[in-house]
């Protein structure tokens, strides 16, 4: 069995788990550590070191980051410390842990998991994955080919970034009901759909587990489904992507 440690860095938590890359299944339990209040590269690496020690890990690591990643360099950091911009996080993690590491955008990782073993495994056509958490992540794909770093959560709606209006963080911040929040989400999905016309929209992140609570409020001319792996998709996709990347380096 081939195993890789998947790590998903988010605005509120850094999650890790061992992943069977042949099946996409978690091996054992996931561990979540709170994202450092000052989410600088050094502080993030310190948390990742704790995860590596917890899992007694000595192999390849796949890691997500909520921002644009180009040639392993972080280009944007909307919900984490701005000092992350310009950093090669993979290099820093390898230096700290001696584990070869591959980093990619968090929503791209989640989509990779769903396309490989999840809700879009047998789907052909144009699709979009939206991860709903502290922000709104996005991954656009066609016939299993991803267009990386789309970051559609930063589209402007009503003078604000969409993720400020329709993210899961907005539910907590503004004490929104499912009805009120889903109206915002529906407006956002309608907007994005008008730009790309995906046939399938996959909703990921923590609120994907609650899909039955709000699905009847959504009215989009596309098929909308929850991620099979819910909030684990990023961890799984990070591991799968790292395995693929290390084979081609």
C-alpha positions, 0 to 999 in steps of 0.5 A: 500500500502506498501512503502519503501524508496529506496536509490541508492548511485553512484559515482556522485549522491545519488538518493532516491525515495519512492517505492511501493513494490507491483508494483515496481513503484515510488511514486512521484518524485525521488530526486538526491543529488550530491555525496559528494566530500569526500565520507566518510561514515559520509558524505554519511550518512549526504546526506541520512539524507537529503533524509529522511528529504525530504521524511519525512520518518520514515520506512524501508530504502533499500540502495545500495552501489557500492561495495561488501557487505558481512553480511552488511559490505562494503568490497570494494569501488572502486569509493567511499572513501576507508574509507567506507571499513569495515563499516556497512552502514546499522547500521550507517544509522539506528543510524542517522535516526532511520530507519531500513536499508538494504544495498546491491550491487548496480547492484544486486539491479538493477537486483532484480528490473528487475527480479521482475517487469522489463525486466526479469520478465518472463525470465527463464535461465542464465542472466547477468545485467550490470549497466553502470555509473561511473563504470560497475556493474554486476549481474549474475542470473539463474532462478531469483536466484542472485549470489551476488557481482560479480563485473565484471567491475573490470576484466582486459582488455588491462591492465586496469580495464574494467570500466575504458575503457567501463563505461559511465564515460569514454564517458565523460572523453574521449569525445567518440562517440557512435561508439567508446564507443560501440566498447569498450562495445562490446569488454567487453560484448564479454569477459564476455559472453565468461566466463559465456555464459548468454542467456540474457544481460540486460544493465542498468544505465543512458545510457540504455535510449539511447539504440537505439543510439548504439544497432546496434553496438553490436554483442554478441551471446546473447539477449541484452535488456535495463533495463525497469526501466533504471536508477531507477532500483537500487532505486527500487531494494534496496526497494524490497530487504530491504522488503524481508530482513526485513521479514526474519531477 
